[in-house]
Amino acid sequence: MEFFRYLGANTRESFTKLGRGSYFLIGMLAGISSVLVRPHLILKQMHSVGVLSFLIIFISGLFVGMVLGLQGFYILSRFGAEETLGVMVAASLVRELGPVVSALLFAGRAGSALTAEIGLMKATEQLSGMEMMAIDPIKRIISPRFLAGFLSMPLLAALFSAVGIMGGQIVGCGLLGVDDGAYWSQMNAAIDFQKDIINGVIKSLVFGFITTWIALFEGYDAVPTAEGVSRATTRTVVNSAFSILGLDFILTALMFGDN
Amino acid sequence: MPHNKTQDTLVGLFVAAGIASLFFLALQVSNLSSFTKGNTYEVVARFSNSGGLKAKAAVSAAGVKIGSVKSITFDPKTFESIVKMDIDAQYNTLPDDVTASVYTAGLLGEQYVSLDGGGSDDYLKNGSKIEITNSSLILEKAIGQFLFKSAEENKGSGDKKNNPKK
């Protein structure tokens, strides 16, 4: 009996939270117009969200590309198709790994920082202080961070893919002896701009939207104690990862399902 | 909040790097740059079998890409496949008696249309039809024919061996 009560309370609480999150989203999107008047707010947030994530994205992309080069070469050489290594590396990076892995890293690196920052602002009553001064914290704090995350994500994902393709080229052509010209020309012939690259960018925009939303909402909704902020940070990373991977399946089915 | 100039520069660099990698993906990785849809003219060829040829596949002459396949449709009356191709307008002096063949790039590669030969003084124009075509090589068919042939030869030689006994 206790179990059912627990289940009911939890279900109800999660729907309540979804409702609060949706209200929060509407307020956040409505606040964007007033942020555009003060672009330096976005710039400052792009520094902490985008520029500081640059290094982790760059290094991870390089290594993911290099591993793809090694593994791909091992598999493809069994069929005598080493020349298509470029296609394999580029397609898997541009379609899947670029948007997904960089979004997961982004959630871990930038999302958790956003949650902790806003949660701590709430715990130290800075947000209430702003409200007392008749400054809307959603417009002043939340919306610039949302825009910065939303805009940084596709840039980071593109960077990840580009660096990964170079990493695959370093390993494939430099170490394993795949022909350099074949690597690029086969890739060129097989990767479609509309179908692969644009869809990859759309994916990363969706992931940037959802990750930043979750991070900001968890921070804003955190219980204003040390423990509450720590839990909210954990929830940000976990929920972002779930939504990214779940949405990725749906988006992939929509984009690439028809052939 | 004081305005930090280094921060602005870093953000600028970050955005520039992101946009540069998008350009890299668009131009270097994808096929956006390889064939710009400028001025083209359309020619039609009928193949008895176009194999695994797909729309957007390359049309090449002497190994150089000069156009792409626009559409492939099936004609139920003649049981042929109708392949429409867009050829770059700068190659407007192709003789109208060229042979169109479906080839495969490498053993497992993409299929493409190759235009060879021809010596006519008339050139291919928009809407012209290529009369001489070679169908794609279907591996199963070729193997089947080979097996059939070698079985026939074996049978023939077997008969010869058997005959003296009789």
HADDOCK unambig.tbl for C-alpha pairs under 7 A between the chains (distance, minus, plus):
assign (segid A and resid 43 and name CA) (segid B and resid 8 and name CA) 6.84 0.50 0.50
assign (segid A and resid 43 and name CA) (segid B and resid 11 and name CA) 6.80 0.50 0.50
assign (segid A and resid 46 and name CA) (segid B and resid 11 and name CA) 6.53 0.50 0.50
assign (segid A and resid 47 and name CA) (segid B and resid 7 and name CA) 6.62 0.50 0.50
assign (segid A and resid 47 and name CA) (segid B and resid 11 and name CA) 5.54 0.50 0.50
assign (segid A and resid 51 and name CA) (segid B and resid 10 and name CA) 6.84 0.50 0.50
assign (segid A and resid 51 and name CA) (segid B and resid 11 and name CA) 6.19 0.50 0.50
assign (segid A and resid 51 and name CA) (segid B and resid 14 and name CA) 5.88 0.50 0.50
assign (segid A and resid 155 and name CA) (segid B and resid 15 and name CA) 6.99 0.50 0.50
assign (segid A and resid 155 and name CA) (segid B and resid 18 and name CA) 4.29 0.50 0.50
assign (segid A and resid 155 and name CA) (segid B and resid 19 and name CA) 6.57 0.50 0.50
assign (segid A and resid 156 and name CA) (segid B and resid 18 and name CA) 6.32 0.50 0.50
assign (segid A and resid 158 and name CA) (segid B and resid 18 and name CA) 6.30 0.50 0.50
assign (segid A and resid 158 and name CA) (segid B and resid 21 and name CA) 5.75 0.50 0.50
assign (segid A and resid 158 and name CA) (segid B and resid 22 and name CA) 5.53 0.50 0.50
assign (segid A and resid 159 and name CA) (segid B and resid 18 and name CA) 5.59 0.50 0.50
assign (segid A and resid 159 and name CA) (segid B and resid 21 and name CA) 5.37 0.50 0.50
assign (segid A and resid 162 and name CA) (segid B and resid 21 and name CA) 5.70 0.50 0.50
assign (segid A and resid 162 and name CA) (segid B and resid 25 and name CA) 6.45 0.50 0.50
assign (segid A and resid 187 and name CA) (segid B and resid 29 and name CA) 6.03 0.50 0.50
assign (segid A and resid 187 and name CA) (segid B and resid 30 and name CA) 6.98 0.50 0.50
assign (segid A and resid 188 and name CA) (segid B and resid 28 and name CA) 6.89 0.50 0.50
assign (segid A and resid 188 and name CA) (segid B and resid 29 and name CA) 5.18 0.50 0.50
assign (segid A and resid 188 and name CA) (segid B and resid 30 and name CA) 4.91 0.50 0.50
assign (segid A and resid 188 and name CA) (segid B and resid 31 and name CA) 4.98 0.50 0.50
assign (segid A and resid 189 and name CA) (segid B and resid 31 and name CA) 5.71 0.50 0.50
assign (segid A and resid 191 and name CA) (segid B and resid 29 and name CA) 6.65 0.50 0.50
assign (segid A and resid 191 and name CA) (segid B and resid 30 and name CA) 4.64 0.50 0.50
assign (segid A and resid 191 and name CA) (segid B and resid 31 and name CA) 6.19 0.50 0.50
assign (segid A and resid 192 and name CA) (segid B and resid 30 and name CA) 5.23 0.50 0.50
assign (segid A and resid 192 and name CA) (segid B and resid 31 and name CA) 5.67 0.50 0.50
assign (segid A and resid 193 and name CA) (segid B and resid 26 and name CA) 6.18 0.50 0.50
assign (segid A and resid 193 and name CA) (segid B and resid 30 and name CA) 5.23 0.50 0.50
assign (segid A and resid 193 and name CA) (segid B and resid 31 and name CA) 6.30 0.50 0.50
assign (segid A and resid 193 and name CA) (segid B and resid 32 and name CA) 5.79 0.50 0.50
